[in-house]
Amino acid sequence: TQVSLEMRMACGFGVCYGCSVKTVSGNKRVCCEGPVFSMQEVDWHDL
């Protein structure tokens, strides 16, 4: 199962890490590595 996340993006191309989300494999940027993530990958306690 996949989810699409929406975060505020300051720069829109990954430089500022303002849209980062915590995952089981570390922080990922919604604007670059997302916005679609595996539901099991996202650390839901951090959101």
DADAJO-V904022 format. One record per residue. N is the residue number from 0. RES is the residue in three letters. PSI is psi as a letter, one per 40 degrees, with the letter a starting at -180 (none if undefined). OMEGA is omega in whole degrees, -180 to 180 (none if undefined). NEAR is the number of other ideal C-beta (glycine too) atoms within 10 Angstrom. Layout:
n=N res=RES psi=PSI omega=OMEGA near=NEAR
n=N res=RES psi=PSI omega=OMEGA near=NEAR
This chain:
n=0 res=THR psi=h omega=180 near=5
n=1 res=GLN psi=i omega=177 near=9
n=2 res=VAL psi=i omega=176 near=14
n=3 res=SER psi=h omega=-178 near=9
n=4 res=LEU psi=i omega=177 near=14
n=5 res=GLU psi=h omega=180 near=9
n=6 res=MET psi=i omega=172 near=15
n=7 res=ARG psi=h omega=-178 near=7
n=8 res=MET psi=h omega=-179 near=16
n=9 res=ALA psi=d omega=-176 near=11
n=10 res=CYS psi=d omega=179 near=12
n=11 res=GLY psi=e omega=178 near=11
n=12 res=PHE psi=f omega=167 near=9
n=13 res=GLY psi=e omega=-177 near=16
n=14 res=VAL psi=d omega=-171 near=11
n=15 res=CYS psi=e omega=-177 near=13
n=16 res=TYR psi=f omega=178 near=13
n=17 res=GLY psi=e omega=-178 near=15
n=18 res=CYS psi=e omega=-176 near=22
n=19 res=SER psi=i omega=178 near=19
n=20 res=VAL psi=i omega=-179 near=19
n=21 res=LYS psi=h omega=177 near=15
n=22 res=THR psi=i omega=180 near=17
n=23 res=VAL psi=d omega=179 near=9
n=24 res=SER psi=f omega=179 near=8
n=25 res=GLY psi=a omega=-180 near=8
n=26 res=ASN psi=h omega=176 near=12
n=27 res=LYS psi=i omega=-179 near=20
n=28 res=ARG psi=h omega=-180 near=20
n=29 res=VAL psi=d omega=-177 near=20
n=30 res=CYS psi=d omega=-178 near=20
n=31 res=CYS psi=d omega=-178 near=15
n=32 res=GLU psi=e omega=-180 near=16
n=33 res=GLY psi=a omega=13 near=19
n=34 res=PRO psi=e omega=-178 near=16
n=35 res=VAL psi=h omega=180 near=10
n=36 res=PHE psi=i omega=171 near=17
n=37 res=SER psi=h omega=-178 near=11
n=38 res=MET psi=d omega=-179 near=9
n=39 res=GLN psi=e omega=-177 near=11
n=40 res=GLU psi=d omega=-174 near=14
n=41 res=VAL psi=h omega=174 near=18
n=42 res=ASP psi=g omega=-174 near=12
n=43 res=TRP psi=d omega=179 near=9
n=44 res=HIS psi=d omega=-178 near=6
n=45 res=ASP psi=e omega=-176 near=10
n=46 res=LEU psi=none omega=none near=9
